[in-house]
Amino acid sequence: MSDLAEKFGSMGVGFREGKGDFTEDQPILVMIHGAGGQAQIWQNQHRLSYNGIHTLALDMPGHGNTKAPAKSSIEASAQWLSERLDAVFDHPVYLMGHSMGGAIVQETACIHPAPLAGIILASTGPKLRVAPMFLEGLRNDFEQTVDTLIRFAYTEDTDPSIIKAGAQLMKAAGGPLIHCNFDECDRFEIGDKFKDISLPCLIICGEEDKMTPRPFQAIFTKR
């Protein structure tokens, strides 16, 4: 375990770390999961550690091994993240977020860009909306709604074992947390603040993404 990972652990923050011997001059990539997720969803991205990149994936509050209570807004999550980045790193890092994690990354880049060298936004947008049927379903028929959401989130040719694992991960998080996450997403809109982000930014979107389709993500390019 690296010194950086030990610092997160000492603060009660759950994490997964890439393998390998790291040096201080290597770029660092910190990864933030989406709604109902946790650090383990980034396990394939840790392969970047073999290319000279130090990777760390974090559990946000209320998720995975981070025992702090879940935050009730994207803004509060971004503030929590900013404080921990400040406490751990003495030079700027790259920050990547998926879906809700991407919203948290955007807000972090707006309120406190100092710890950041650049951001990566994966399958996210400057605003996120959730269909009312999903919000209602997560409250009243949690497990069935999760199964529907997960099927909607993956392409038809996805390995069924991956879909099953995704559903199990979300169900394990529990109904109240998942509903809170999706409600946060539905309320999120970065607005004109996005124009103030001057950091290098890579935007990644999938050709078959149904949750955050390409035209929705294209709003980034119009700002």
Secondary structure, 3 states (H helix, E strand, C coil): CCHHHHHHHHCCCCEEECCCCCCCCCCEEEEECCCCCCHHHHCCHHHHHHHCCEEEEECCCCCCCCCCCCCCCHHHHHHHHHHHHHHHCCCCEEEEEECHHHHHHHHHHHHCCCCEEEEEEECCCCECCCCHHHHHHHHHCHHHHHHHHHHHHCCCCCCHHHHHHHHHHHHHHCHHHHHHHHHHHHHCECHHHHHHCCCCEEEECCCCCCCCCHHHHHHHHHC
